[in-house]
Amino acid sequence: MSILGTRVLRIEDPKFLTTGGVYTDDLRDPRLNGAGYVTYVRSVVAHARVTVDVSAALEQPGVIAVVTGEDLADLPMPPPPMPFIAPTLVRPWLARGVVRYVGEPVAAVITEDRYSGEDVAELVGMDYEPLPVVVDPVEAAKDTTVLHPDHGSNTALAFELGSLDGLFDGCEVVVTQQMVNQRVAPAPLEVRSSACAWGPSDGDGAGRLTFWASTQSPHGARDTIATALGLDPSKVHFIAPDVGGGFGAKFGVSIEDLLLAVLAQRLGRPMRWTETRTENMLSMGHGRAQLQTVTIGGRRDGTVEAYSLEVLQDSGAYPHFGAVLPFMTQMMATGVYAIPKVAVRTKSVATNTAPVVAYRGAGRPEATAAIERAIDLFAAEIGADPAEVRRKNLLPPDAFPYTTPAGATYDSGEYEKALQSVLDAAGYGDLRAQQKQRRESGDRKQLGIGLSTYVEITAGPEAGTEFARVNVKPDGSVIVYTGTSPHGQGHGTSFAMLASDELGIPIERITVVHGDTDLVARGGGTGGSRSLQLGGAAVHQGAIETVDKARELAADLFEAAAGDVVLDKGRGGFHVAGSPDEVRSWAEVAASADAEAGLIVDTDFTAQGATFPFGAHVAVVEVDLDTGRVELQRMVTIDDAGPVINPVIVEGQRHGGIAQGVSQALYEEALYDAEGNPQTTNFADYAFPSAAELPDFELVEMATRSPLNPLGVKGIGEAGTIGATPAVQNAVIDAVAHLGVKHIDMPTTSERVWRALVQATQQEAKA
């Protein structure tokens, strides 16, 4: 009987619930003895010429060094964070001459202990000569003030798809709306942290570097460090200890991390750095940050004929992954709908704010938020039920594989089934009846029902390859090595289940190893919901190949043909077909391969393409018309990511994703004032939700196989986030739509809702 699909409790959890995790800041490795502690001195001005004076700081006891950008002038610039980013837009090691956002590192203070660094940092003198500040991306796009003169423009990247000429000709109804997909903070509970130590010289220049950091991609981080320092990757040993959340923002390493290796080499001692929460909010990077204009056109019977999306992406002061986000938004622009005519225009610009990085979904939630609001706007304009407009325009199940106007090829989908199933589970008809009754009675608390039907791409446009090693030890235990690197996803449980299912060895005898580039040969890390369909598929394939190899070894022990040898999973060993009494155990077979190492099989799994999970969400809110207060009452969701390996893992991913999606719709926003001063620098200012703000989520099951990998699975890590946000936003607007409110930007706070109601009342009075 297969273990797959059963509710196996996470094997990772006992450690975290008892002794606790070992994060980078917790490390007590002897190689880090005598480490200096780095504190970054950060700009408190958004845009200025700056002069730095470190003399007072250097006089303090316990100070090892104070390093400025001038001290690093001999270094080549750090590598671009993305292949498409121009070298003229790359952030320097430390600011030299000009600062471009509040929080940009200007100097590094290195002290003997970790606690005196902040006091010493305050003694670093910085003389600012203010320059014009550009916070609004609309203003940035005008290039009145160019933040990077060597680049010549604030535009980092621009993408185009289709033509706007005549796009809406012949449409009976055309609706346009500008909307904000606001800047949010990834806010992992573990902030950025890193440590490093150089080994002794091996006679060929510098010794080998050991580097620890909280990252989602150990091998990618190793390669970035090697490139930045001009080393062969074999000269860098990278280790990711336990990682307390990443959400995309920890994919790789930051320049603050990289600089530790330089400082360690120059000062001849190990280095450590752990940022504060405020530093994390200032400089780790933010997500989303798009200004969108949607235009949707079609017939009064609900048929959508044309759609355009214009995106102005705020990339922050030093364009990072955020500059590329609009490409992902463009790729997923049409969502689940059969829209024949589509045009997308995007532009990414630099502003005097923190760089925008990848954040759960990275471009795909933005696309879904746009098209799902557009569908609701179109439905409102023609006076139709938004569920029926969706149903009328959904791609049918026989359309797959389906290539969209944006060039994405969807692998499989049952969009109408997902929509109908979630409507049935929510009791949609009854909800609309309740809403009608409240409206007719003039109730001061109105009901809002919001929908979203979504699709997203997982594993990235190119899908890619992932590595796994299956090592059956001579004692019959198993070590699985994976190139993915979890930070809460439960790979240890899921991958052990996959190996156990093929090998017949109990999961308690299987250990999953990750995050160490000396132990794991290669890997793509964890991000973009790639892990199960690539890393899991690699483990699955490796386990099958291990059984095949073991069958050959057992055949030698039996002096039989390999084709006659059978794996008896129930008995944990092999026998010759027809002779079940004589069994060779996994331990015996593994020992015959190598008495010390056991049986080792390496596998690289290459996917046939990206997968496209999909789903449908219904959000139910109650809005107080007197105060604008919104209360989320129900959240009913289908998130179809193919067959489920472990429901415990999948439900956890769905709950977390939905919570983040809801939070963007209702609470979260990273704010700056007109002078570029951050207004949300800790959890007292930033509306970070807890379980108290959220209802129990109602999860409806549905599984549609992908034909692109042997497990049939798709990614689940980001799906809930993508579907939840527009469903909740649509619900809030739906609650007050009968009073003349057409749109409310996110987050739909009490103040925003109240102001929208006041404005609608004033417009009605004028009419």
Sequence and secondary structure as in RCSB ss.txt:
>XXXX:A:sequence
MSILGTRVLRIEDPKFLTTGGVYTDDLRDPRLNGAGYVTYVRSVVAHARVTVDVSAALEQPGVIAVVTGEDLADL
PMPPPPMPFIAPTLVRPWLARGVVRYVGEPVAAVITEDRYSGEDVAELVGMDYEPLPVVVDPVEAAKDTTVLHPD
HGSNTALAFELGSLDGLFDGCEVVVTQQMVNQRVAPAPLEVRSSACAWGPSDGDGAGRLTFWASTQSPHGARDTI
ATALGLDPSKVHFIAPDVGGGFGAKFGVSIEDLLLAVLAQRLGRPMRWTETRTENMLSMGHGRAQLQTVTIGGRR
DGTVEAYSLEVLQDSGAYPHFGAVLPFMTQMMATGVYAIPKVAVRTKSVATNTAPVVAYRGAGRPEATAAIERAI
DLFAAEIGADPAEVRRKNLLPPDAFPYTTPAGATYDSGEYEKALQSVLDAAGYGDLRAQQKQRRESGDRKQLGIG
LSTYVEITAGPEAGTEFARVNVKPDGSVIVYTGTSPHGQGHGTSFAMLASDELGIPIERITVVHGDTDLVARGGG
TGGSRSLQLGGAAVHQGAIETVDKARELAADLFEAAAGDVVLDKGRGGFHVAGSPDEVRSWAEVAASADAEAGLI
VDTDFTAQGATFPFGAHVAVVEVDLDTGRVELQRMVTIDDAGPVINPVIVEGQRHGGIAQGVSQALYEEALYDAE
GNPQTTNFADYAFPSAAELPDFELVEMATRSPLNPLGVKGIGEAGTIGATPAVQNAVIDAVAHLGVKHIDMPTTS
ERVWRALVQATQQEAKA
>XXXX:A:secstr
   TTS    TTHHHHHTT    GGG   GGGTT EEEEEEE SSSSEEEEEE HHHHTSTTEEEEEEGGGGTTS
     SSTTS GGG   SS  SEE STT EEEEEEESSSSSHHHHHTTSEEEEEE      HHHHHTTSS S TT
T SSEEEEEEES  TTTTTT SEEEEEEEEEEEE    SS  EEEEEE    SSSS  EEEEE  S HHHHHHHH
HHHHT  GGGEEEE       TTTTSS  HHHHHHHHHHHHHTS EEEE  HHHHHHHS BEEEEEEEEEEEE T
TS EEEEEEEEEEE  SS  GGGTHHHHHHHTTTTTB  SEEEEEEEEE  SS  B   TTTTHHHHHHHHHHHH
HHHHHHHT  HHHHHHHHB  GGG SEE TTS EE    HHHHHHHHHHHHTHHHHHHHHHHHHHHT SEEEEEE
EEEEE  BS TT  EEEEEEEE TTS EEEEES   SSS HHHHHHHHHHHHH   GGGEEEE SBTTTS     
S TT IIIIIIHHHHHHHHHHHHHHHHHHHHHHTS GGGEEEETTTTEEEETTEEEEEEEHHHHHHHH TTT EE
EEEEEE SS B  EEEEEEEEEEETTT  EEEEEEEEEEE SS S HHHHHHHHHHHHHHHHHHHHT    B TT
S BS  STTTS    GGGS   EEE      TTSTT     TTHHHHHHHHHHHHHHHHHHGGGT     SS  H
HHHHHHHHHHHHHHHH 
